[in-house]
Amino acid sequence: MEEIIKEIFDRIKGVPKSAIINSRYKEELTVRKANLKRTQSEYAKELEKLNKLKAEVVKSIQGESAFSQSMLAALVEDSEKKCESLKAQCEKAESEVESSKNLIKDLNEQYDEIISWSSLYDSASIEAKKMIVNSMIWHKFYLPVHNEQAGVVHSVIVTNLIG
């Protein structure tokens, strides 16, 4: 196990910091954008449903609907609540995409923390080594892997290598 941890640290040190940071940044930004797109899609669908329900309310008032006004009122209220919730989720997702500038700072800090663990690991007590490994697992640290064919750096979660 100790050899695996040392190998992980050696691999981390073997890839330039900028490659690791850029790779993780792109991955995280892709995830954030996908979340935004998914949330916007869900919001649009629910908004469309709400508009159809409101149109059905008009039909109900005119006596042209098979649904009662009270039933439609409950459905409209439920749909409005869902729309409000989804709108808030969209705003949060947009904020996460826009805050990606802070992400680079966070990734740099994570990288520096991992490198500091690397230098401490060799001289650490068994308990400290366990804490370092545990931190790597819980932080889901991503290890860069160079793909020779594609000429790009990808990330592999360290927990997959040691868990």
QUIWO-V50535 format. One record per pair of residues at least 6 apart in sequence whose C-alpha atoms are under 7 Angstrom apart, sorted by the first residue. I is the first residue (numbers start at 1). J is the second residue. If there is no record, write none. Layout:
i	j
I	J
I	J
This chain:
i	j
9	118
12	143
12	144
19	153
20	144
21	107
21	108
23	153
23	154
25	104
29	97
29	100
32	93
32	96
32	97
33	97
35	93
36	90
36	93
36	94
39	86
39	89
39	90
40	90
43	83
43	86
43	87
46	79
46	83
47	83
50	76
50	79
50	80
53	72
53	76
54	76
56	65
57	69
57	72
59	65
60	67
60	68
60	69
117	132
121	129
137	159
140	157
140	158
140	159
141	157
141	158
142	155
142	156
142	157
142	158
143	155
143	156
143	157
143	158
144	153
144	154
144	155
144	156
145	153
145	154
145	155
145	156
146	152
146	153
146	154
147	153
